Amino acid sequence: MTRIHVNGTVLGVESFGDREAPLVLLAGGTTMLSWPDALCEHLAAGGRHVVRYDLRDSGESEGGDPQAPGYTLRTLAADAAALADALGGGPAHLAGIGVGGMVAQVAALDRPEAFSALTLVGTRPVAPGPADPDLPEHDPATMGRLFSRPKPDWADRAAVAGFAAAGAEILGDDPAAARTTAARIWDRTPGTEPPVQLANQIGLVFSALDCAPRWRERLPALALPTLVVHGRRNRFFPLGNAEALAREIPGARLLVLDAATALPATAAAEVAEAMLAL
């Protein structure tokens, strides 16, 4: 673990593999722990320098007020490009998961020369909020159950981990894995205030983020080799969102996993193989 000054901020990063190897940059969604350790290790074993990082207002990265962020989606995209430049070694394979996938799309569109390939996991081609009419929305029954639960005591590590495990069960993810990851995120969160915990555990900082202008209409201009990875049982961003991405980005490959919302460690080898083939 280390911290790197780029684009007027400080980002927490963790590296795997040979620093002289081609770079794979993993944008958190919102924290770097959205990316399983096993995937990072498989990519490193495949001859890549893997760097996963926390977005602003999460983990080891610099934060402010997550309820009123003083930056935009474009700022986060510029962070990705600046980090790729700072790490050196030529253009990077950029990957984003969840909201990090939105960051990755905009970064690749705004700074295509900084990147050699693009992987988008469990995301969609529009910003948080109402989807386009042709895109499937969040499953309403699942969202009702997920967001109607009482919040835990954010100062209680075990309660936060249990809250995450129960949420994973609702989403169809692995509760045990979610419990472990939430505890690790709690350990790295700089405070127990509810807005800070919500930014780290659930990524709610994005609900306050300016994500304009739209970028979906620009996707056909992407000329990077692209992999779109999505869980068949994803109830948060149903599969049609990934199908739209793969359809609108020229030459994109769609890899559908037998999974829900989270990227399971059990799929790490399959996803790494597909990423290494780009």
C-alpha positions in Angstrom: 0.0 0.0 0.0 1.1 3.5 -0.8 -0.4 6.9 -1.6 0.3 8.9 -4.8 -0.2 12.6 -5.4 -2.0 13.1 -8.8 -4.4 15.7 -10.2 -4.4 17.8 -7.1 -5.3 15.0 -4.7 -3.9 11.9 -3.0 -4.9 8.4 -4.1 -4.4 5.2 -2.1 -3.0 2.4 -4.2 -1.9 -1.2 -3.9 0.5 -2.9 -6.3 0.9 -6.5 -7.4 3.5 -8.1 -9.7 6.5 -6.8 -11.6 6.6 -3.0 -11.7 8.3 -3.1 -15.1 5.4 -5.2 -16.6 2.5 -3.7 -18.6 0.2 -1.8 -16.3 -3.4 -2.9 -15.4 -5.1 -0.1 -13.4 -8.2 -1.2 -11.4 -10.5 1.7 -10.4 -12.3 1.0 -7.2 -16.1 1.0 -6.9 -15.6 3.0 -4.7 -12.8 1.3 -2.7 -10.1 -0.9 -4.2 -11.5 -3.9 -2.3 -14.2 -4.2 -4.9 -11.5 -6.0 -6.8 -10.8 -9.5 -5.3 -7.3 -10.2 -4.2 -7.4 -13.4 -6.3 -8.0 -11.4 -9.5 -5.1 -9.1 -8.8 -2.9 -12.2 -8.1 -4.0 -13.9 -11.3 -3.3 -10.8 -13.4 0.1 -10.4 -11.8 0.9 -14.1 -12.5 0.0 -13.4 -16.1 2.8 -10.9 -16.4 1.1 -7.6 -15.5 1.9 -4.9 -13.0 -1.5 -4.6 -11.3 -2.5 -1.5 -9.4 -5.9 -1.2 -7.7 -6.8 2.2 -6.1 -9.5 3.9 -4.0 -11.6 6.6 -5.6 -11.7 10.0 -3.8 -13.6 9.9 -0.5 -12.8 6.2 0.0 -10.2 4.1 1.7 -6.7 5.6 1.7 -7.6 8.3 -0.8 -8.1 11.9 0.1 -11.6 12.8 1.2 -13.7 15.8 1.9 -17.4 16.0 2.5 -19.0 13.0 0.7 -22.4 14.6 1.0 -21.2 17.6 -1.1 -18.1 16.5 -3.1 -16.1 19.3 -4.5 -15.4 17.3 -7.7 -17.2 15.7 -10.6 -17.3 12.4 -12.5 -14.9 14.1 -14.9 -12.5 14.8 -12.1 -12.5 11.1 -11.2 -11.8 10.2 -14.8 -8.9 12.7 -14.9 -7.6 11.0 -11.7 -7.4 7.7 -13.6 -5.5 9.1 -16.5 -3.2 11.0 -14.2 -2.5 7.9 -12.2 -1.7 5.9 -15.3 0.7 8.7 -16.4 2.3 8.8 -13.0 2.9 5.0 -12.8 4.6 5.1 -16.2 5.3 2.2 -18.6 3.1 3.4 -21.4 -0.7 3.3 -21.7 -2.5 1.2 -19.1 -5.3 -1.4 -19.3 -8.0 0.4 -17.4 -10.7 -1.5 -15.5 -13.6 -0.2 -13.6 -16.2 -2.0 -11.5 -19.7 -0.6 -10.6 -19.5 3.2 -10.3 -15.8 2.8 -11.1 -16.9 1.4 -14.5 -18.6 4.8 -15.2 -15.3 6.5 -14.3 -13.4 4.2 -16.6 -15.8 4.8 -19.5 -15.4 8.6 -19.2 -11.6 8.3 -18.7 -11.2 6.2 -21.9 -13.3 8.6 -23.9 -11.6 11.8 -22.6 -8.0 10.5 -22.6 -7.8 7.5 -25.0 -4.1 7.9 -25.4 -3.5 7.1 -21.8 -5.1 3.6 -22.1 -4.4 0.4 -24.1 -7.5 -1.6 -23.2 -10.7 -1.3 -21.2 -12.6 -3.7 -18.9 -16.0 -2.8 -17.5 -17.5 -4.9 -14.7 -21.0 -4.8 -13.4 -21.7 -1.3 -14.6 -23.9 0.6 -17.2 -23.5 3.3 -19.8 -25.3 6.1 -17.9 -24.8 7.9 -14.6 -26.4 7.0 -11.3 -30.1 7.9 -11.2 -32.9 7.0 -13.6 -31.8 4.9 -16.5 -32.5 5.4 -20.2 -35.8 3.9 -21.3 -34.1 1.1 -23.1 -32.0 0.0 -20.1 -33.3 -2.2 -17.3 -33.6 -0.4 -14.0 -32.7 -1.8 -10.6 -35.0 -4.6 -9.6 -37.6 -2.7 -7.5 -38.4 -5.6 -5.1 -34.7 -6.1 -4.3 -34.0 -2.4 -3.9 -37.0 -2.1 -1.6 -35.6 -4.8 0.7 -32.0 -3.5 0.4 -32.7 0.1 1.3 -35.5 -0.3 3.8 -33.3 -1.9 6.4 -32.3 0.0 9.5 -28.7 1.2 9.3 -26.1 -0.3 11.7 -24.1 1.5 14.3 -21.2 2.6 12.0 -18.8 2.6 14.9 -19.4 -1.1 15.5 -17.2 -3.1 13.1 -19.1 -6.4 13.5 -22.5 -4.7 13.0 -21.3 -3.0 9.8 -20.0 -6.4 8.5 -23.2 -8.1 9.4 -25.2 -5.4 7.6 -23.1 -6.0 4.5 -23.6 -9.7 4.7 -27.4 -9.3 4.9 -27.3 -7.0 2.0 -25.3 -9.5 -0.1 -27.9 -12.2 0.6 -30.6 -9.9 -0.7 -28.6 -9.2 -3.8 -27.7 -12.9 -4.4 -24.0 -12.4 -3.5 -21.9 -14.4 -1.1 -22.7 -13.2 2.4 -19.5 -14.6 4.0 -17.3 -12.8 1.4 -19.3 -9.6 1.8 -18.9 -9.8 5.6 -15.1 -10.2 5.2 -14.8 -7.4 2.7 -16.9 -5.0 4.7 -14.8 -5.5 7.8 -11.6 -4.8 5.7 -13.2 -1.7 4.3 -14.2 -0.6 7.8 -10.6 -1.0 8.9 -9.5 1.4 6.1 -12.3 4.0 6.5 -11.0 7.3 8.1 -13.9 7.8 10.5 -17.2 6.3 11.7 -19.4 9.2 10.7 -22.4 7.9 8.7 -21.7 9.9 5.5 -18.0 8.6 5.5 -19.1 5.0 6.1 -21.8 5.2 3.5 -19.3 6.6 0.9 -16.9 3.7 1.7 -19.3 0.8 2.2 -22.0 1.6 -0.3 -20.6 4.3 -2.5 -23.4 6.8 -1.8 -21.0 9.7 -2.5 -22.0 9.1 -6.2 -25.6 10.1 -5.4 -24.3 13.7 -4.7 -21.8 13.8 -7.6 -22.2 15.9 -10.8 -22.0 13.3 -13.6 -23.0 15.6 -16.5 -22.7 15.7 -19.4 -23.9 12.3 -20.7 -21.3 10.0 -22.3 -23.4 7.1 -23.7 -23.7 8.7 -27.1 -19.9 8.8 -27.4 -19.3 5.1 -26.8 -19.3 4.2 -30.5 -16.1 6.4 -30.8 -14.1 4.1 -28.4 -11.3 2.4 -30.3 -9.8 0.4 -27.4 -10.1 -3.3 -27.1 -12.9 -3.7 -24.5 -14.2 -6.5 -22.3 -17.6 -6.2 -20.6 -18.1 -8.5 -17.6 -21.4 -8.9 -15.9 -23.3 -11.3 -13.6 -26.3 -13.0 -15.1 -28.2 -12.6 -11.8 -27.2 -8.9 -11.2 -30.3 -7.3 -9.7 -28.7 -3.9 -9.2 -27.7 -3.3 -12.8 -29.5 -6.1 -14.7 -27.8 -7.8 -17.6 -29.3 -5.6 -20.3 -27.0 -2.7 -19.2 -24.0 -4.8 -20.0 -25.5 -5.9 -23.3 -26.0 -2.3 -24.2 -22.3 -1.5 -23.4 -21.1 -4.4 -25.5 -23.4 -3.5 -28.4 -22.4 0.2 -28.5 -18.6 -0.1 -28.0 -17.1 -1.3 -31.3 -15.7 -4.9 -31.1 -16.4 -5.2 -27.3 -16.6 -8.8 -25.9 -19.3 -9.6 -23.4 -18.4 -12.2 -20.7 -21.4 -13.2 -18.6 -20.7 -14.8 -15.3 -22.9 -17.1 -13.2 -22.9 -14.4 -10.5 -24.9 -11.5 -9.1 -23.7 -8.0 -8.3 -20.2 -8.5 -6.8 -17.3 -10.0 -8.7 -16.7 -13.3 -6.9 -13.2 -14.6 -6.2 -14.3 -17.9 -7.8 -14.5 -16.1 -11.2 -11.0 -14.5 -10.8 -9.2 -17.0 -13.1 -11.8 -16.7 -15.9 -12.0 -12.9 -15.7 -8.2 -12.6 -15.6 -7.8 -14.9 -18.6 -10.2 -12.7 -20.6 -8.5 -9.5 -19.5 -5.1 -10.8 -20.4 -6.3 -11.7 -23.9 -7.1 -8.1 -24.7 
